[in-house]
Amino acid sequence: MYVSVKGGEAAIENSWRLLAQARRGDPAQPELGLDTIAQQLRLAVHRVMTEGSLYDTELAALAIKQASGDVFEAVFLLRAYRTTLPRFGYALPLDTGAMHIRRRISAAFKDLPGGQVLGPTPDYTQRLLDFALAAGGEPPAPLPPAPAVAAHMPRVLELLNLEGLIEAERPANLGADASSQPTEPTDLTREPLAFPATRAARLQSLARADEGWLLALGYSTQRGYANNHPFAGEIRMGDVVVEMVPEELGFAIDIGDISVTECQMINQFSGSREVPPQFTQGYGLAFGECERKAMSMALVDRALRARELGEPPVAPAQDEEFVLSHGDSLESSGFVQHLKLPHYVDFQSELELVRRLRQAHRAEGGAA
Amino acid sequence: MNTETVHTTGAPLAVAPAQSADSDYNFAFLDEQTKRHIRRALLKAVAVPGYQVPFGSREMPLPYGWGTGGIQVTAAVIGCSDVLKVIDQGADGTVNAVNIRRFFARMTGVQTTTATEKATLVQTRHRIPETPLREGQILVYQVPQPEPLFRLEPRRAQTVKLHALAEYGLMSVRLYEDIAHLGAIARTYDYPVRVNGRYVMSPSPIPKFDNPKMHLNPALQLFGAGREKRLYAVPPYTSVESLAFEDHPFEVQRWDHACALCGAGDSFLDEVIVDNAGRRLYVCSDSDHCQSRQQAGHTGSAVGEPGSQP
């Protein structure tokens, strides 16, 4: 006799236990501590914090541990936790000009006030597997203390701005209209994204978007799908102060430091009837040292400004709805993987239809 | 939402007792502000039947595409005295249904049930129960794609305008083309409906077999699409008409078989492959309906076959 399938509950519980076992691996090996992850897998932590929209290295390290290093899953864990957090206000805009710099480069000028600061970059390592690391080698001796980096390094775009060569930064660009500052910033975690989106909503969406998605789209703009040749005007990484104005105080207080990577891409713009030829910018910002993400974001931001700058939208990277609707890894990963869920009923419906259509096809003397 | 006492007649163990809710989280996981936001959106949805209301969908501990919209709607309307039933493909025992039911049992401590008639709140994916719903019950649908026009016009900025203008010509042409090419409308699930004579709406991927159950249903029907951040509703006793043409009226699926377990000839059947030779068996997709019928003494062809295991 046929008995319909049951036992989902027990199967689920067993899958949890198998997962926990697989996560731990061989118990003879030492277990990863959160500090170890935060220190030694710091770039994974930064990516998870950026796409998880939550600046907390310890929680991000926990998410990475729990997800066995799967970055998508770790981002998911962090976002789901973030949902439960109370919201007590919005920070003031970060002043990245006052950043405590650890890295600052410009590909547009050979030298500039404050200089080029490489910092801890893998850019000029030769990608040779380092077998000394496998053997558990000691880190090299620390450098002698470097001359202090200038406390305030003007941003490259500010220098260009002196000559009026680049569009002025317009805070109003972030809000709805030029006359008034928006009192409450756009918050995509509270309100759904609507199209056409403001630039603030776009940047927020891009900041949360999957790095791979932005990288591929940014790359496509370099290969002719949206023609704007970019220069890395400035990339800077370091610590910035987060300030907010509590209602009961009425003045700004410092609530902590976060480290961020900021990228400002400079793109040529041939001008229009109203505006003389000048440079325009694309903007990228990410938590920690997510430089690839910040650069990709800046490319895509610039491409998405097509409508505003009167450029004909011809490429996927310029299509706001296409770019923003498909960049969130929680949404894409969830929906692609939902195909694993049972679809018996819909498939049964399709079976019935295909059988009926085949019958009709045969009856009409179609090919056997 | 519903304070009706639960009758424990009928199948034993159909209602799992209330347990204590997980104290690390707010009742039903979402914070009260979020629940209020969702309830407001639901009120609007009820007031404009079939209209998709954008809402600030939250990231839930289950993946987008796995029922987060339905889960958020359920979380926003569930109360301590509710009795919850969760089905996927019509069955209470499918893995995703089990997972969601356990989530709510943990986050709310409410009673859960597999019996449709005992539930005050039913969350579903891909089916409407065979047992008719009654006044006071709420049916919450999980919706992957709330936009019925999305295969015809993927840009949501555009579909919003089409709905506003009630411009559904694209859909009519699409259905007509099916008839011209195939002799019939080739939509078997997620078959578009017109609600209250106004909005064309996706009924979610339920089989078109279930579409007629939506029409003038005494229960409140709520739809949640978490990933797409839209809610919509069909209030009780609202007209829900499956799109069709006068000369090609709407029809539902029929089977040449009855359920092999309970003998039902009028329920939606799942086809099960039972051996390597590809032998098929047809059984009710609604497991509660099937079991109730078996308990009432109905049997089907697969019961007590010679040589079968007990």
Interface residues (C-beta under 8 A of the other chain):
Chain A: M1 Y2 S4 V5 K6 G7 G8 E9 A11 I12 F76 R79 A80 R82 T83 T84 P86 T189 R190 E191 P192 L193 A194 F195 P196 E321 S325 L330 E331 S333 G334 F335 V336 Q337 H338 L341 P342 H343 Y344 V345 D346 Q348 S349 E350 L351 E352 L353 R356 L357 A360
Chain B: Y25 N26 F29 L30 D31 H37 P54 F55 G56 S57 R58 E59 M60 P61 P63 Y64 G65 W66 T68 D88 Q89 G90 A91 G93 T94 V95 N96 A97 V98 N99 R102 R125 H126 R127 P144 R155 R156 A157 L182 G183 A184 A186 T188 Y189 D190 P205 I206 P207 K208 F209 R227 K229 R230 Q253 W255 A260 L261 F268 L269 D270 E271 V272 V274 L281 V283 S285 S287 C290 A302 V303 G304 E305 S308 Q309 P310
